[in-house]
Amino acid sequence: MAENFRGVVNRVIYTLNTQQKLYNLLDGMIMKNSEGIAYEVKAGETLDGIAKKFNTTKDMLKSVNFIIDDSRLPAGQMLFVQQPK
């Protein structure tokens, strides 16, 4: 019974993560007058590190990707990174 419950929970989490990835990607890409790239978070990365990599700010990444709590940035999450025109 516990194994079955874990399987269901894992499927729900996977589905929610997938939906969040799509939402972040699509919502960021349809912003008017925005140019940028989609970036997949690697294990161990932080928003600070990603911001430095793309010459932007942590606050900009949080704003564009609707991130409230950046203390848990899961590997595989898709982010939209705005690029200067």
Sequence and secondary structure as in RCSB ss.txt:
>XXXX:A:sequence
MAENFRGVVNRVIYTLNTQQKLYNLLDGMIMKNSEGIAYEVKAGETLDGIAKKFNTTKDMLKSVNFIIDDSRLPA
GQMLFVQQPK
>XXXX:A:secstr
 HHHHHHHHHHHHHHHHHHHHHHHHHHHHTSTT  EEEEE  TT  HHHHHHHTT  HHHHHHHTT S TT   T
T EEEEE   
